[in-house]
Amino acid sequence: MIYKIAPRALWQAAESKGVFDGAPIDHADGYIHFSTAEQARETADKHFAGQEDLLLVAVRADRLGQALKFEVSRGGALFPHLYAILPLDAVEWVRPLPLGSDGKHIFPELPA
């Protein structure tokens, strides 16, 4: 399982289109950024600090084929990058990612 953090409005637009083609940063970099379960909280802290109305999207990596590559990124860790649009049938679930009283996002339990 890999994870995408997305603003609710962006994800709702993807649901209307039937595919997710990425956020502005994904378009700029040429691939859709994902995180593993171990990386998701740090990604939220680094790129989405204090942002409300976010969703956490769980994606079945085994449904993405060869367009999914694990590449060196932050701190030398391997991050999942999708070099294609995300078909919504690869999405396992979508859940709210609320802010806690400490200003950090509250994550559900994440299976790896």
C-alpha positions as CSV (number, residue, x, y, z in Angstrom):
1,M,0.0,0.0,0.0
2,I,1.2,3.5,-0.8
3,Y,-0.4,6.8,0.2
4,K,-1.2,10.2,-1.4
5,I,-2.1,13.3,0.6
6,A,-4.5,15.5,-1.3
7,P,-6.6,18.5,-0.7
8,R,-10.3,17.5,-0.7
9,A,-11.2,19.7,-3.6
10,L,-8.5,18.3,-5.8
11,W,-9.5,14.7,-5.0
12,Q,-13.2,15.5,-5.6
13,A,-12.3,16.8,-9.0
14,A,-10.4,13.5,-9.7
15,E,-13.4,11.5,-8.7
16,S,-15.6,13.5,-11.1
17,K,-13.1,12.9,-13.9
18,G,-12.6,9.2,-13.0
19,V,-8.8,9.5,-12.8
20,F,-6.3,11.5,-10.7
21,D,-3.6,13.2,-12.8
22,G,-1.8,14.8,-9.9
23,A,-1.4,18.0,-7.9
24,P,0.5,21.0,-9.2
25,I,3.8,19.7,-7.7
26,D,3.2,16.4,-9.5
27,H,2.7,18.1,-12.8
28,A,5.9,20.2,-12.3
29,D,8.0,17.1,-11.4
30,G,6.5,14.8,-14.1
31,Y,5.2,12.1,-11.8
32,I,2.7,11.7,-9.0
33,H,4.3,11.7,-5.5
34,F,3.4,9.0,-3.0
35,S,4.7,7.9,0.4
36,T,5.0,4.6,2.1
37,A,3.3,4.1,5.5
38,E,6.6,4.9,7.2
39,Q,7.0,8.2,5.2
40,A,3.5,9.6,5.2
41,R,3.6,11.5,8.5
42,E,6.9,13.2,7.6
43,T,5.5,14.1,4.2
44,A,2.4,15.7,5.9
45,D,4.7,17.6,8.3
46,K,7.0,18.8,5.6
47,H,4.6,19.6,2.7
48,F,1.2,20.0,4.3
49,A,1.9,21.5,7.8
50,G,-1.2,23.3,9.2
51,Q,-3.3,22.6,6.2
52,E,-6.9,21.6,6.8
53,D,-9.4,19.7,4.6
54,L,-6.9,17.1,3.4
55,L,-7.6,13.5,2.5
56,L,-5.3,10.5,2.8
57,V,-5.7,8.2,-0.2
58,A,-4.5,4.6,0.1
59,V,-3.5,3.0,-3.2
60,R,-2.7,-0.6,-4.0
61,A,0.8,-0.4,-5.5
62,D,0.4,-3.8,-7.1
63,R,-2.3,-2.3,-9.4
64,L,0.0,0.3,-10.9
65,G,2.4,-1.8,-13.0
66,Q,5.7,-0.6,-14.3
67,A,4.8,3.1,-14.2
68,L,5.4,2.9,-10.4
69,K,9.0,3.4,-9.5
70,F,10.7,3.6,-6.1
71,E,13.3,6.3,-6.4
72,V,15.8,8.0,-4.1
73,S,14.4,11.2,-2.6
74,R,14.3,12.9,0.8
75,G,17.2,11.7,3.0
76,G,18.2,9.0,0.6
77,A,14.9,7.1,1.2
78,L,13.1,5.3,-1.7
79,F,9.8,7.0,-2.4
80,P,7.1,5.7,-4.7
81,H,6.6,7.8,-7.9
82,L,3.9,7.1,-10.5
83,Y,4.8,8.0,-14.0
84,A,1.2,7.8,-15.2
85,I,-2.3,8.9,-14.2
86,L,-3.7,7.2,-11.2
87,P,-6.7,5.0,-12.1
88,L,-9.2,5.2,-9.3
89,D,-9.8,1.5,-9.3
90,A,-6.3,1.2,-7.7
91,V,-7.6,3.2,-4.7
92,E,-8.3,1.0,-1.6
93,W,-9.8,3.8,0.5
94,V,-9.9,7.6,1.1
95,R,-10.1,9.0,4.7
96,P,-10.0,12.5,6.1
97,L,-6.7,13.7,7.5
98,P,-7.7,16.1,10.3
99,L,-5.5,18.4,12.3
100,G,-5.1,17.7,15.9
101,S,-4.9,20.3,18.7
102,D,-1.1,20.2,18.4
103,G,-1.4,21.3,14.7
104,K,-0.2,17.9,13.4
105,H,-2.4,15.7,11.2
106,I,-4.1,12.7,12.8
107,F,-3.4,9.6,10.8
108,P,-5.4,6.4,10.8
109,E,-3.5,3.2,11.4
110,L,-1.6,2.5,8.2
111,P,-0.9,-1.0,7.0
112,A,2.4,-1.1,5.1
